[in-house]
Amino acid sequence: MIKGKGWLGEVEGLRGLASLWVFAFHVGIACGTAFPIISSGGRGVDLFILISGFIMVHQFLQREDVEPWNDTATFWRFWIRRFFRIAPLYYPLLILSLLFHRVSDGARDAIVLHFPSPMMARHSNPSTFNFLSHLTFIFGALPHFASATPLPDWSIGLEVQFYFVFPFLMLFILKFGHRKTIFAVSAVPMTAALLVPIYFGSFTMPAFLPLRMYLFGMGMLIAAKMHSATGRIWPLLIVLPIAAHFTIPGVNVKLAVAQIFLALFLYLVTTNNGPNCERFVVPIRRFLSGEILQKLGLLSYSLYLMHLLVVIPLSALLLKHSRFSMLSAITRFLISFSVDCCVVLPLAMLLYTFLEKPGVRFGKRLVDRLLPRGERIPAAVQHT
């Protein structure tokens, strides 16, 4: 892989697909439908996790000459940039979701009356401690608060935990290599899950980093392989989810197989695997690099974080019309998905333009001011 290549269109397209997958999944639940692939939308979050691990290593290998991890300032540059990647959008939506939690909870109750679902039955927790735990991002380690707002933010807490430990992981990688490090940091949480099953099994969603560290690690390995920074990785991409099935609560055979497939697919579309394989992969890369998926990729964080604030109330409104619940499953889904898209996509664009993008720019300017480097990173690499 050419070291100067900064952003990968196929990865951006995969982020767009992942956000659309999760969005359609939640629309289906809210209108009482379950279709193949769409009803497995939780795997879209797994794809996000793989991509996150991939991007962090990819960007490190782009920046390693000007931001070495053996320099303490690199830690702070990384943490500041990632904080402003997440917080400027997350905090306003967190406050909004808790201020209007009764609207969301009431809408969930209305949906459950027609289409019972454990995901719709949960209510938000408006307590001060819950708010503070989310404000400080510690909620992912607290089972009672890990999924206690109207937002799908359990995965945001998971992401922030990964950001915190990532610089330390890179120090271990520099010393021991990618494969040994990822194997070790995956095996330790799996062992802990066996030793403390009550705690690890108390999470309704896998919001605690040790529950998904192996998945972040698999993404990291794929990026390292793409840059020819490590040896053969496909055995680990298969073994780690299988090991998770026997150790991590909630990882069943179906989930492990899906995670293996997603990891091998990401490996396939990002890594040069020879001319025979490339003939098959090139059309996939072109599809993923198409304009629509690229735009969805840009909006993926905004779309993912805010879509439930729209999908749940709109679904409850549709159910007020008695004829809607009597329609066929496919008709309900198509109506709900179309109505939700008309609201969610424009809102995601506004949030990206006026909150997310300015927040990222501010974080970069702050880093340049507080921790200036002697050499600037090429513009192609600065996309985060």
C-alpha positions as CSV (number, residue, x, y, z in Angstrom):
1,M,0.0,0.0,0.0
2,I,1.3,3.4,-0.9
3,K,2.1,5.3,2.3
4,G,0.8,8.6,0.9
5,K,-2.7,7.2,0.3
6,G,-4.8,8.9,3.0
7,W,-8.5,8.1,2.9
8,L,-10.1,5.0,1.3
9,G,-13.3,5.5,-0.5
10,E,-14.3,1.8,0.0
11,V,-14.1,2.3,3.8
12,E,-16.1,5.4,3.7
13,G,-18.7,3.6,1.6
14,L,-18.8,0.8,4.2
15,R,-19.5,3.3,6.9
16,G,-22.3,4.6,4.8
17,L,-23.7,1.1,4.4
18,A,-23.3,0.4,8.1
19,S,-25.3,3.5,9.1
20,L,-28.0,2.7,6.6
21,W,-28.2,-0.9,7.9
22,V,-28.6,0.1,11.5
23,F,-31.2,2.8,10.5
24,A,-33.3,0.3,8.5
25,F,-33.0,-2.3,11.3
26,H,-34.5,0.2,13.8
27,V,-37.2,1.2,11.4
28,G,-38.1,-2.4,11.0
29,I,-38.4,-3.0,14.7
30,A,-40.5,0.1,15.2
31,C,-43.0,-0.9,12.6
32,G,-43.1,-4.6,13.6
33,T,-41.3,-6.1,10.6
34,A,-38.4,-8.5,10.3
35,F,-36.7,-9.2,7.0
36,P,-33.6,-11.1,6.2
37,I,-30.4,-9.1,6.5
38,I,-32.2,-6.0,7.6
39,S,-33.2,-7.7,10.9
40,S,-29.5,-8.4,11.5
41,G,-28.8,-4.7,11.6
42,G,-26.9,-5.1,14.8
43,R,-24.1,-6.3,12.7
44,G,-23.9,-2.8,11.3
45,V,-22.6,-1.7,14.6
46,D,-20.0,-4.6,14.5
47,L,-19.0,-3.2,11.1
48,F,-18.6,0.2,12.6
49,I,-16.3,-1.3,15.3
50,L,-14.2,-3.1,12.8
51,I,-13.8,0.1,10.7
52,S,-12.9,2.2,13.8
53,G,-10.1,-0.2,14.7
54,F,-9.0,-0.1,11.1
55,I,-9.0,3.7,10.7
56,M,-7.0,4.3,13.9
57,V,-4.1,2.1,12.8
58,H,-4.4,3.4,9.2
59,Q,-4.1,6.9,10.4
60,F,-1.3,6.1,12.7
61,L,0.7,4.5,9.9
62,Q,0.1,7.7,7.9
63,R,1.3,9.9,10.7
64,E,4.0,7.9,12.3
65,D,6.9,10.0,10.9
66,V,5.5,13.2,12.4
67,E,3.5,11.9,15.4
68,P,5.4,9.0,16.9
69,W,3.7,7.2,19.8
70,N,6.9,7.3,21.9
71,D,6.3,11.1,22.1
72,T,3.8,11.9,24.9
73,A,2.5,14.8,23.0
74,T,1.1,12.4,20.4
75,F,-1.2,10.9,23.1
76,W,-2.7,14.3,23.8
77,R,-3.0,15.2,20.1
78,F,-4.8,12.0,19.5
79,W,-7.2,12.3,22.5
80,I,-8.0,15.9,21.8
81,R,-8.8,15.2,18.1
82,R,-11.0,12.2,19.0
83,F,-12.8,14.1,21.7
84,F,-13.8,16.8,19.3
85,R,-14.7,14.1,16.7
86,I,-17.4,12.8,19.2
87,A,-18.4,15.4,21.7
88,P,-19.7,18.5,19.6
89,L,-22.5,16.4,18.2
90,Y,-23.0,14.0,21.1
91,Y,-23.4,16.5,23.9
92,P,-26.3,18.6,22.3
93,L,-28.1,15.4,21.3
94,L,-27.6,13.9,24.8
95,I,-29.2,16.9,26.4
96,L,-32.0,17.1,23.9
97,S,-32.8,13.4,24.3
98,L,-32.9,13.6,28.1
99,L,-35.0,16.8,28.1
100,F,-37.6,15.1,25.9
101,H,-37.2,11.6,27.2
102,R,-40.9,11.4,28.1
103,V,-41.8,11.8,24.4
104,S,-39.5,9.0,23.4
105,D,-40.6,6.7,26.3
106,G,-44.3,7.4,25.5
107,A,-43.7,6.6,21.8
108,R,-41.9,3.4,22.7
109,D,-44.9,2.3,24.9
110,A,-47.3,3.0,22.0
111,I,-45.2,0.9,19.7
112,V,-44.9,-2.0,22.2
113,L,-48.7,-2.2,22.4
114,H,-48.8,-3.1,18.7
115,F,-45.4,-4.8,18.2
116,P,-43.9,-6.1,21.5
117,S,-40.1,-6.0,21.4
118,P,-37.5,-5.9,24.2
119,M,-35.6,-3.2,22.4
120,M,-38.7,-1.0,22.4
121,A,-39.7,-1.8,26.0
122,R,-36.6,-0.1,27.6
123,H,-37.0,3.4,29.0
124,S,-34.5,6.2,29.5
125,N,-33.1,7.2,32.9
126,P,-33.3,11.0,33.5
127,S,-31.3,11.0,36.8
128,T,-28.5,13.4,37.3
129,F,-26.0,10.5,37.8
130,N,-27.0,9.0,34.5
131,F,-26.5,12.4,32.8
132,L,-23.1,12.8,34.4
133,S,-22.0,9.3,33.6
134,H,-22.8,10.0,29.9
135,L,-21.2,13.5,30.1
136,T,-17.9,11.9,31.2
137,F,-18.3,8.8,29.0
138,I,-17.9,6.4,32.0
139,F,-21.4,4.9,31.4
140,G,-20.0,2.2,29.2
141,A,-18.5,0.5,32.2
142,L,-21.7,0.8,34.3
143,P,-24.3,-1.9,33.4
144,H,-27.2,0.1,34.8
145,F,-26.4,3.2,32.7
146,A,-24.8,1.6,29.6
147,S,-28.1,1.9,27.6
148,A,-30.2,4.4,29.5
149,T,-30.9,7.3,27.1
150,P,-33.1,7.5,24.0
151,L,-29.9,7.6,21.9
152,P,-28.1,4.5,20.6
153,D,-25.1,5.8,22.5
154,W,-23.9,2.6,24.1
155,S,-21.6,2.2,21.2
156,I,-20.3,5.8,21.5
157,G,-19.2,5.0,25.1
158,L,-17.5,1.9,23.7
159,E,-15.8,3.9,21.0
160,V,-14.5,6.5,23.6
161,Q,-13.1,3.7,25.8
162,F,-11.2,2.4,22.7
163,Y,-9.8,5.9,22.0
164,F,-8.5,6.1,25.5
165,V,-6.6,2.8,25.4
166,F,-5.5,3.0,21.7
167,P,-2.2,5.0,22.3
168,F,-1.1,2.4,24.9
169,L,-2.0,-0.4,22.5
170,M,0.3,1.2,19.9
171,L,3.2,1.3,22.4
172,F,2.7,-2.5,22.9
173,I,2.5,-3.0,19.1
174,L,5.7,-1.1,18.6
175,K,7.4,-3.4,21.0
176,F,5.7,-6.8,20.4
177,G,4.1,-6.4,16.9
178,H,0.5,-6.3,15.8
179,R,-0.5,-10.0,16.0
180,K,1.0,-10.7,19.4
181,T,-0.5,-7.5,20.9
182,I,-4.0,-8.0,19.5
183,F,-4.0,-11.7,20.5
184,A,-3.0,-10.7,24.1
185,V,-5.4,-7.8,24.5
186,S,-8.3,-10.0,23.2
187,A,-7.4,-13.0,25.3
188,V,-7.2,-11.0,28.6
189,P,-10.8,-9.7,28.5
190,M,-12.0,-13.2,27.4
191,T,-10.3,-14.7,30.4
192,A,-11.7,-12.0,32.7
193,A,-15.2,-12.7,31.3
194,L,-14.8,-16.3,32.4
195,L,-13.6,-15.3,35.9
196,V,-16.2,-12.6,36.5
197,P,-19.3,-13.9,34.6
198,I,-21.9,-12.0,36.6
199,Y,-20.4,-8.6,35.9
200,F,-19.8,-9.2,32.2
201,G,-23.1,-10.8,31.7
202,S,-25.0,-7.9,33.3
203,F,-24.7,-5.7,30.2
204,T,-27.8,-5.6,28.1
205,M,-25.7,-4.1,25.3
206,P,-21.9,-4.7,24.8
207,A,-21.0,-1.2,25.9
208,F,-17.9,-2.2,27.9
209,L,-14.7,-2.3,25.9
210,P,-13.5,-5.8,27.0
211,L,-16.8,-7.2,25.5
212,R,-15.7,-6.1,22.0
213,M,-11.9,-5.5,22.3
214,Y,-11.3,-8.4,20.0
215,L,-13.4,-6.8,17.3
216,F,-11.6,-3.5,17.4
217,G,-8.4,-5.6,17.3
218,M,-9.4,-7.4,14.2
219,G,-9.9,-4.0,12.4
220,M,-6.5,-2.9,13.6
221,L,-4.9,-6.1,12.2
222,I,-6.6,-5.5,8.8
223,A,-5.2,-2.0,8.5
224,A,-1.7,-3.3,9.5
225,K,-1.9,-5.9,6.8
226,M,-3.0,-3.4,4.2
227,H,0.1,-1.4,5.0
228,S,2.2,-4.6,4.9
229,A,3.1,-3.9,8.6
230,T,2.3,-7.4,9.8
231,G,2.3,-11.0,8.5
232,R,-0.6,-13.4,7.9
233,I,-3.7,-12.3,9.8
234,W,-6.7,-14.3,8.5
235,P,-6.3,-17.1,11.1
236,L,-6.8,-14.6,13.9
237,L,-9.8,-13.1,12.1
238,I,-11.4,-16.5,12.3
239,V,-10.2,-17.6,15.7
240,L,-11.0,-14.5,17.8
241,P,-14.8,-14.5,17.2
242,I,-14.9,-18.3,17.8
243,A,-13.0,-17.8,21.1
244,A,-15.4,-14.9,22.0
245,H,-18.3,-17.3,21.4
246,F,-17.0,-19.5,24.2
247,T,-16.1,-16.7,26.6
248,I,-18.0,-13.4,26.0
249,P,-21.6,-13.3,27.1
250,G,-24.0,-12.7,24.2
251,V,-21.7,-13.9,21.4
252,N,-23.5,-16.9,19.9
253,V,-22.5,-19.0,16.9
254,K,-24.6,-16.9,14.5
255,L,-23.0,-13.7,15.7
256,A,-19.4,-15.1,15.6
257,V,-19.9,-16.3,12.0
258,A,-21.3,-12.9,11.0
259,Q,-18.3,-11.1,12.6
260,I,-15.9,-13.4,10.8
261,F,-17.6,-12.7,7.5
262,L,-17.6,-8.9,8.1
263,A,-13.9,-9.0,9.0
264,L,-12.9,-11.1,6.0
265,F,-15.0,-8.8,3.7
266,L,-13.2,-5.7,5.1
267,Y,-9.9,-7.5,4.6
268,L,-10.8,-8.4,1.1
269,V,-11.8,-4.9,-0.1
270,T,-8.9,-3.1,1.5
271,T,-6.0,-5.4,0.9
272,N,-4.2,-6.3,-2.3
273,N,-4.7,-10.1,-2.6
274,G,-3.3,-10.7,-6.1
275,P,-4.7,-10.3,-9.6
276,N,-7.3,-13.2,-9.5
277,C,-8.9,-11.7,-6.3
278,E,-8.6,-8.2,-7.6
279,R,-10.9,-8.9,-10.6
280,F,-13.6,-9.8,-8.1
281,V,-12.9,-7.0,-5.7
282,V,-12.6,-4.0,-8.0
283,P,-16.3,-3.8,-8.8
284,I,-17.1,-4.0,-5.1
285,R,-14.7,-1.1,-4.4
286,R,-16.3,0.9,-7.2
287,F,-19.7,0.3,-5.8
288,L,-18.6,1.3,-2.3
289,S,-16.9,4.4,-3.7
290,G,-20.1,5.6,-5.4
291,E,-21.4,9.1,-4.7
292,I,-24.4,8.0,-2.7
293,L,-22.5,5.8,-0.3
294,Q,-19.7,8.4,0.0
295,K,-22.3,11.0,1.2
296,L,-23.8,8.5,3.6
297,G,-20.4,7.8,4.9
298,L,-19.8,11.4,5.7
299,L,-23.2,11.6,7.4
300,S,-22.8,8.2,9.1
301,Y,-22.1,9.5,12.6
302,S,-24.8,12.1,12.6
303,L,-27.3,9.7,11.0
304,Y,-26.5,6.9,13.5
305,L,-26.6,9.0,16.6
306,M,-29.8,11.0,16.0
307,H,-32.0,8.6,14.0
308,L,-33.9,7.0,16.9
309,L,-35.0,10.5,18.1
310,V,-37.0,10.6,14.8
311,V,-37.8,7.0,14.1
312,I,-39.5,6.2,17.4
313,P,-41.9,9.2,17.6
314,L,-42.7,9.0,13.8
315,S,-43.5,5.3,14.1
316,A,-45.8,6.0,17.1
317,L,-47.6,8.7,15.0
318,L,-48.1,6.3,12.1
319,L,-49.6,3.7,14.5
320,K,-52.2,6.2,15.6
321,H,-53.8,5.4,12.3
322,S,-55.5,2.1,12.8
323,R,-55.2,1.1,9.2
324,F,-51.4,1.3,9.3
325,S,-50.9,-1.6,11.7
326,M,-53.2,-3.7,9.5
327,L,-51.1,-3.2,6.4
328,S,-48.7,-6.0,5.2
329,A,-45.2,-6.0,6.8
330,I,-43.5,-4.9,3.6
331,T,-45.9,-2.0,3.1
332,R,-45.5,-0.8,6.7
333,F,-41.7,-1.0,6.3
334,L,-41.6,0.9,3.0
335,I,-43.9,3.6,4.3
336,S,-42.0,4.0,7.6
337,F,-38.6,3.9,5.9
338,S,-39.7,6.6,3.3
339,V,-41.2,8.9,5.9
340,D,-38.2,8.5,8.3
341,C,-35.7,9.2,5.4
342,C,-37.5,12.4,4.6
343,V,-36.8,13.7,8.1
344,V,-33.6,11.8,9.2
345,L,-31.4,12.5,6.1
346,P,-31.9,16.3,6.0
347,L,-31.4,16.5,9.8
348,A,-28.2,14.4,9.6
349,M,-26.9,16.8,6.9
350,L,-27.7,19.8,9.1
351,L,-26.0,18.2,12.1
352,Y,-23.0,17.3,10.1
353,T,-22.7,20.8,8.6
354,F,-23.3,22.9,11.7
355,L,-22.1,20.7,14.6
356,E,-20.0,17.7,13.6
357,K,-17.8,19.2,10.9
358,P,-17.1,22.5,12.8
359,G,-16.3,20.5,15.9
360,V,-13.7,18.4,14.1
361,R,-12.1,21.6,12.6
362,F,-12.0,23.2,16.1
363,G,-10.3,20.1,17.5
364,K,-7.6,20.2,14.8
365,R,-7.0,23.9,15.3
366,L,-6.8,23.4,19.1
367,V,-4.2,20.7,18.6
368,D,-2.2,22.8,16.2
369,R,-2.2,25.7,18.7
370,L,-1.5,23.7,21.9
371,L,0.8,21.0,20.5
372,P,2.3,22.2,17.2
373,R,4.4,19.9,15.1
374,G,7.4,20.7,13.1
375,E,5.9,19.1,10.0
376,R,2.3,19.1,8.8
377,I,0.4,16.1,7.7
378,P,-0.8,16.0,4.1
379,A,-4.4,17.2,3.6
380,A,-5.5,13.8,2.4
381,V,-4.6,12.2,5.7
382,Q,-6.4,14.8,7.9
383,H,-9.8,13.5,7.1
384,T,-11.2,11.8,10.2
